[in-house]
Amino acid sequence: MKISMRNAMQAGVTALALGAATVLSAGQAHAATGVRVDSVRIHVNAVAGKANDLSVTRSGSTVTISDGGDAVTAGSGCTQVDRDTVTCPYGNRTLTLDMGDLGDIVLVTGSIPADISGGSGDDIITIDYRATARTFLNGQAGHDTVFGGAGVDNITGGAGDDVMFGRDGDDRLDAGDFSAGNDRSFGDFGTDTCTGDANDLKDSCER
């Protein structure tokens, strides 16, 4: 049977396209929460389309990251423990979390400086109430609940109906989202500064 050059070329193009699609699908199927370190930060980046249940624990010189909502992949400087758990060296680094979309849960245990972005979705972000490290916590879009620790916390609710708790320390709570009366800020202990829109609830705020 004779095969024309035209047909052979079409078959080759089709095979290449199918191969590329297979590789892409495999990559998408294995997409997971990524963790890596550089000289100053521990980076945790969630992938889109996952409702993450992230736990970060610092114990001495080791930081353990686990995700009950997705697999976790160790990148540069970190060690894979199992499918859902990675460890990284602390080394006075700042924890930087980008939780992406959907409603995520984040719990940080042990004292570690943190810069956390909840992304879109109704998120719950909790810092260990005993942790004295400085944090920057941003719920971003969605109806978020954010708990600070015992240190100086800078908490931003972002768009949505948010509830923020400073707890111990001299905290700054910002509920401003240009929508009056939809946010609640509780400074709790310390000398706290609370800002927001008209009729937003501000409780135990000294400034």
C-alpha positions in Angstrom: 0.0 0.0 0.0 1.4 3.4 -0.9 1.2 6.3 1.5 1.5 9.8 0.1 3.9 12.3 1.6 0.9 14.5 2.5 -0.8 11.7 4.5 2.5 10.8 6.2 3.0 14.4 7.3 -0.5 14.7 8.6 -0.1 11.6 10.6 3.2 12.9 12.1 1.5 16.2 13.1 -1.4 14.4 14.7 1.0 12.1 16.7 3.0 15.2 17.9 -0.2 16.9 19.0 -1.5 13.9 20.8 1.9 13.5 22.6 1.9 17.1 23.7 -1.6 16.8 25.0 -0.7 13.7 27.0 2.3 15.5 28.5 0.1 18.5 29.4 -2.6 16.4 30.9 0.0 14.5 33.0 1.5 17.8 34.2 -1.9 19.1 35.1 -2.8 15.9 36.9 0.3 16.1 39.0 0.1 19.8 39.8 0.4 20.3 43.6 1.2 22.8 46.3 4.8 23.8 45.7 7.3 24.5 48.5 10.8 25.9 48.2 13.3 28.1 50.0 15.6 30.9 49.0 18.0 32.8 51.3 15.3 34.8 53.1 11.9 33.1 52.5 10.1 29.8 52.6 7.7 30.0 49.6 4.4 28.0 49.5 2.3 28.3 46.4 -1.0 26.6 46.0 -2.4 25.6 42.6 -5.7 26.8 41.2 -8.8 24.8 41.7 -7.8 23.3 45.0 -9.4 24.0 48.4 -6.3 23.7 50.6 -6.1 22.6 54.2 -2.6 23.8 55.0 -0.7 23.3 58.2 2.7 24.9 58.8 4.6 24.0 62.0 7.9 25.3 63.1 9.8 23.2 65.6 13.3 24.4 66.3 15.2 24.7 63.1 12.7 22.7 61.0 9.5 23.9 59.3 7.0 21.2 58.3 4.3 21.9 55.6 1.4 19.6 55.1 -1.7 20.0 53.0 -4.9 17.9 53.7 -6.5 19.3 50.5 -3.7 18.6 47.9 -0.4 16.9 47.4 2.7 18.9 48.4 5.9 19.0 46.2 9.4 19.8 47.6 11.3 22.3 45.6 14.8 23.8 46.1 16.2 23.4 49.6 13.3 21.3 51.0 12.8 17.6 51.6 9.8 15.4 50.5 8.5 13.4 53.5 5.4 11.8 51.9 2.8 12.8 49.3 1.3 15.5 51.5 4.2 16.7 53.6 7.5 18.6 53.1 10.1 19.8 55.5 12.3 22.9 55.0 15.1 24.5 57.1 13.9 27.6 59.1 17.1 29.6 59.1 15.3 32.8 60.3 13.3 32.8 57.0 9.9 34.4 56.5 7.1 32.1 55.5 5.4 33.4 52.4 2.1 31.7 51.4 0.0 32.3 48.3 -3.2 30.2 48.7 -4.8 30.9 45.3 -8.5 30.5 44.7 -11.3 28.7 46.6 -11.9 28.5 50.3 -8.7 27.6 52.1 -7.8 26.8 55.7 -4.3 27.8 57.0 -2.9 27.0 60.4 0.5 28.2 61.4 1.9 26.7 64.6 5.2 27.8 66.3 6.7 31.3 66.0 7.7 32.2 62.4 7.4 35.5 60.6 4.7 35.2 57.9 3.3 36.9 54.9 0.1 35.1 53.9 -2.3 35.9 51.1 -5.6 34.0 51.2 -6.6 34.7 47.5 -10.1 34.5 46.4 -12.5 32.3 48.3 -13.8 32.2 51.9 -10.6 31.6 53.8 -9.8 30.8 57.5 -6.2 31.9 58.5 -5.0 31.2 62.0 -1.7 32.1 63.6 -0.7 30.2 66.8 -2.0 32.4 69.7 1.4 31.9 71.4 3.5 32.9 68.3 5.3 36.2 68.8 6.7 36.7 65.3 5.5 39.6 63.2 2.9 38.7 60.5 1.2 40.2 57.5 -2.1 38.5 56.8 -4.3 39.4 53.9 -7.6 37.5 53.4 -8.1 39.2 50.0 -11.4 38.5 48.1 -14.1 36.4 49.8 -15.7 36.2 53.3 -12.6 35.6 55.4 -11.9 34.9 59.1 -8.4 35.8 60.2 -6.8 35.2 63.7 -3.5 36.9 64.6 -0.9 35.6 67.0 0.8 37.1 70.1 3.1 39.3 68.1 2.5 42.4 66.0 0.0 41.4 63.3 -1.0 43.4 60.2 -4.3 42.0 59.1 -6.2 43.1 56.0 -9.6 41.7 55.2 -9.9 42.6 51.6 -13.2 42.5 49.6 -16.0 40.5 51.3 -17.6 40.2 54.7 -14.6 39.6 56.9 -14.0 38.9 60.6 -10.6 39.7 62.1 -9.1 39.0 65.5 -5.8 40.7 66.5 -5.5 38.8 69.8 -2.3 39.6 71.8 0.2 42.2 70.6 -0.1 45.7 69.1 -2.0 44.9 65.9 -3.3 46.8 62.9 -6.6 45.6 61.5 -7.8 47.0 58.1 -11.3 46.2 57.1 -11.6 48.9 54.4 -13.2 47.4 51.3 -15.5 50.3 50.3 -18.6 48.4 51.5 -20.1 49.9 54.7 -21.1 47.8 57.7 -20.0 44.3 56.5 -16.8 43.7 58.4 -16.0 43.0 62.1 -12.6 43.8 63.7 -11.7 42.7 67.2 -8.4 44.1 68.4 -8.5 42.0 71.6 -5.4 42.6 73.8 -2.6 45.1 73.3 -2.8 48.6 71.7 -4.6 48.0 68.4 -5.5 50.2 65.5 -8.6 49.3 63.5 -9.7 51.0 60.3 -12.7 50.2 58.0 -15.7 51.6 56.3 -18.7 53.3 57.8 -20.7 51.2 60.3 -18.1 48.4 60.3 -17.9 46.9 63.8 -14.7 47.8 65.7 -14.3 46.2 69.2 -11.4 46.5 71.6 -9.6 48.9 69.3 -7.6 51.6 71.0 -7.1 53.7 67.9 
